[in-house]
Amino acid sequence: MNIIQENIDELNAVLKVKVVANDYLPKVETALKDYQKKASIPGFRPGKVPSGMIKKMYGKSIMVDEINKLLNDSLYNYLNENKIEVLGNPLPKADSIIDWDNQQEFEFLYEMGLAPKFTVDLSPKDKFVYQTVKIDDELVNKYVSDIAKRYGKVENVDVSEETDLLNGDFVELDSNGEILAGGVFKTGSLFLDRIKEASTKKSLVGLKKEDKVVLDAAKIAENATELASLLGIDKAQAEAFTSKLQFTVRGVSRLAAAEINQDFFDKIYGPGAISTEEEFKLKIKDELSAMFVNDSERKFYNDVVEHLMNKINFNLPTQFLKRWIVAANEKPVTPEQVESEFDGYSKGLKWQLIENKIIKDNNLQVTNEEVVEHTKELIQQQFAQMGQGPMGDEELTQTTQRVLANQEEAKKLYEKLYGQKVMTLFKTKFTLDNKEVAYDDFFKKA
């Protein structure tokens, strides 16, 4: 077998693979003998079918299978031994013509998309603002109020206020403002604090049982999915829904906040863990600080990704990749679909290449032991969240092995740990300006 690489340009190449009879015939003969031993054909005892008949019946298909196996192994070895970085997998050229019935020597042509060459410079000259949420008294008090409501109780009231829940009937109206025969009729609920549009929210405040109000459907739900759920219609109908709705109030509910006392503290943290409101607020402050760490990390990471994506310029073998997406997809994909989604795909691929380059250049490694320990920690955390005690060593080991036996899950865990190591590297390579910002400002920017 002979393999020759012909470069078309820096990003595209063709592999010419020449296969002669001596490359595949020994494997074909062995496979034919195995077939002869196992073949069950009427008129012949098992294992006694003439070799000529076996060859006539199965020879061509066996030859094709063995040559394909040989090609797959040879291409993999060639790329690996020559350290050729490809995008996707080599694709057989569409115009290659093979006469399996008469040829003994073959030439197979494969198109390849080559990974671009580029450098990644992680320099302290590049500065980033590392933002953290300022945990001030106002934010702590807001969360204390939210928790008190969560542990509170619902009571019926006579007149609606801005944070109440309205229960009632939605009826679709026609263009004249009359009830539309056969239109939408649905009993449902409106959470007033979820309604963002000011005039709509105002129209729902001060209502009593049996009051009626006309609403614009687009202003009581943030998206078609939410409107579909509210009105009991499918998403396609919700997207096209433009009618006005009459809403008749059948009841007004209000969530009364729980009283902040020892019973309240015990319900949340267990008996005696917290004994004063001051301790409770300090505990909330610590929890908020820990909770917002992931948000700070995510924002910093996204800022670095955007910076590097803009700073590092290279091209991709675009036409090859579009053909490869069509060929590699399990479900049929049209050229129009590929075109519409390719920009997002290429951006994702570009970042993947940059991140892989960073990992390789900085010799970042995730060991099997690290993955095992991380998986054990996740399992124990999950058990704790469900209110269960820690798992025993033997059971924990067996559960971890089951999780990691799933290749998809194992891949996600490796990627997560590599991502953490890349994040740590960013913090050591770049100059960071740590800055506390108010909660609202942080999440507007994030």
Buried (B, 14 or more C-beta within 10 A) or exposed (E): EEBEBEEEEEBBBBBBBEBEEEBBEEBBBEBBEEBBEEBEEEEEEEEEBEEEEBBEBBBEEBBBBBBEEBBEEBBEEBBEEEEBEBBBBBBBEEEEEEEEEEEEEBEBBBBBBBBBEEEBEBEEEBEBEBBBBBBEEEBBEBBBEEBBBEBBEEEEBEEBBEEBBBBBBBBBBEEEEEEBEEEBEBEBEBEBEEBEEEEBBEBBBEBEBEBEBEBBBBBBBEEBEBBBBBBEBEBEBBEEBEBBBBBBBEBBBBBEBBEBEEEBBBEBEEEEEBEEEEEBBEBBBEEBEEEBEEBBBEBBBEBBBEBBEEEBEBEBBEEBBBBBBBEEEEEEBEEEEBEEEBEEBBEEBBBEBBBBBBBEEBEBEBEEEBBBEBBBEBBBEEBEEEEEEEBEEEEBEEBBEEBBEEEEEBEEBBEEBBBBBBBEBBEEBBEBEEEEBEBEEBEEEB
